[in-house]
Each structure stands twice: as C-alpha cells, then as structure tokens.
C-alpha cells in the first residue's frame, strides 16, 4: 500500500472550503432571487444565515492547510519567527497551476464573504437599508466566486494524472454538487437552531410548535435535487473510471465491492450521506409539491438531515483523498 501524505487536515480543508463556498453561493442566490419577497418572505433571513456561515469554514479550512504545510512546525523547530509566514509564498509565486490559481480564488472569496457577512451583522439589517447596495454587489460577486472555489477543490485533485483515482473530469462536478448541498445543509442547520418564531399559514392560523416554516420547503427541495445530481455524479465518476482501460480501472476497485474503502463509500457516503437524507426530505417535500399542502417538518428531523448531509460530504472527501493516495502514483 502506498504511503498516505495527505490526512485529516487536507480532507477537512477540502470539506470546509466546499461548505463555506456552497453557503456563500446559496446565500447570494437566495438574496438575488428573493428580492420580491420570495422564499415565503423569509429570503433575507435565509441569506443572512448563509452569509454569516460562509467565511468561518473557509477560514478554518485555510488555517488547517497552512498548518499542513509545516509552517508552524518549522518556525518552532528552527526558532525563526518569520517562518510562520512562509505560506505567503503561495501568493507571491503566480503560475497557471491549480494550486496557485486556487489559492488566489480562495483568498478573494474569503475577503468577499467577510464583506458580505458584514452587511448582515446589524440586528436592524433588512432589504433596502444603507448597506443594501454593497450587499447586492457582494451577492453578484459571490455566486461565481463560490462556484469557482467549489470547482477548484475538485480541479486540484483531478489535475494530477499520476493519481488515476483522482484523474477524472467528473470529480469537479461531484465536488461542486457536494459543496452546494453542504452549503444548503449548513443554512438549514442554522435556521433550525436559531429560528424559533411561530409561522403563520395561509388561513391566518399558526403552525404547530416545533415546525419549520414554508421557506424551508424550497431549501429542502433544492437540497434533494442537489443530492440527486450528486448521486448522478457518483455514478458517472465510477462508470468513467471503470470503463477506462489501464490504471484508472484498477484504481476504482478500491471503492467497488471487496475494496478497502468500499464499505465506507457505499454505506457511509452513498447510503447514509445521500440516499437516507434524500428519502427523508422527499417524504416531507412531496405533499407540498403534489398537493400544495403547507410544508412542515419537525425541527429535530431538519437538524438531523442537515448533519447527516454534512457528515456524508466529509466522508466523500475522505474516501476520495485517501483512495487517490493508496492507489497511486503511477508512471505517466
């Protein structure tokens, strides 16, 4: 078995960067789409949850990758304070490599997300306030930036031809769908935790306590659709690699039945992380979709589904990062 150089710091970085970028993209999309009072007139609050969430995972993930580079260890071992800033070289050397471009895209996305979050910080923040123009500008910037960061995490791995497990164009799509789904899950989790106001139904009555308002319907439905696309991407990833002659076909065997990562992939990622939350969301979405009923879901269920989706997203990165290392490198 090949030695594993990239462990939990890199895996966590890829996961957290994806969740943060996904939250920024979803928040900005909701804000831009809901200008007329969409999402059950709760679009602004949904966008706010995403805006306040987005910078934190991206910054934590970046801190982990800086730690993985050995910057702090080298500084303490050599007693050289300036080695703490060795990571800045990533930005001083600009090349066309995915790592160099991705570092800049991630840095710009973090800065933009911080400005975007700032426009929501005030308790009195609302549509049309004095920060509205800046907020909208950061939302327009946030959609392409968030998507770029989510794509970059897949490109960074897929651009390594010596690692046949990673060298698939479908990996970009898989990481993008997972990042967007993780962003939606993060927003739903915050909404389920902090949004305790009773909601009013169409007849003027109050929905039962412990239920989520109708605005969660579009988010849950969107997450269900994203999970569907993610399952499609998983299928395409396996088929593309399996049908390729040579090293890639051998590499994919690590997640096929009998492979060392097969249980973690099929049970952890596909079953627990994708199929189960999709089935649960479908149960609550269908009555609204087919019969126009008021969307209600127990708050506890909403939280569990969001946590399971996030757990599945982390396991996906774990399987991909570890799988690519234990099946490579090969000659090119």
Buried (B, 14 or more C-beta within 10 A) or exposed (E): EEEEEBEEBBBBBBBBBBBBBBBBBBBBBBBBBBEEEBBBEBBBBBBBBBBBBBBBBBBBBBBBBBBBBEBBEEBEEEEEEEBBEBBEEBEEEEEEEBEBBBBEBBBBBBEBBBBBBBBBEEEEBEBEEEBEEEBBBBBEBBBEBBBBBBBBBBBBBBBBEEBBBBBBEBBBBBBBBBBBBBBBBBBBBBBBEEBEEEBEEEEEEEBEEEBBBBBBBBBBBBBBBBBBBBBBBBEBBBEBBEEBEEBBEBBBBBBBEEBBBBEBBBEBBBEBBBBBBBEBBBEBBEBBBEEEEBBBBBBEBBBBBBBBBBBBBBBBBBBBBBBBBBBBBBEE
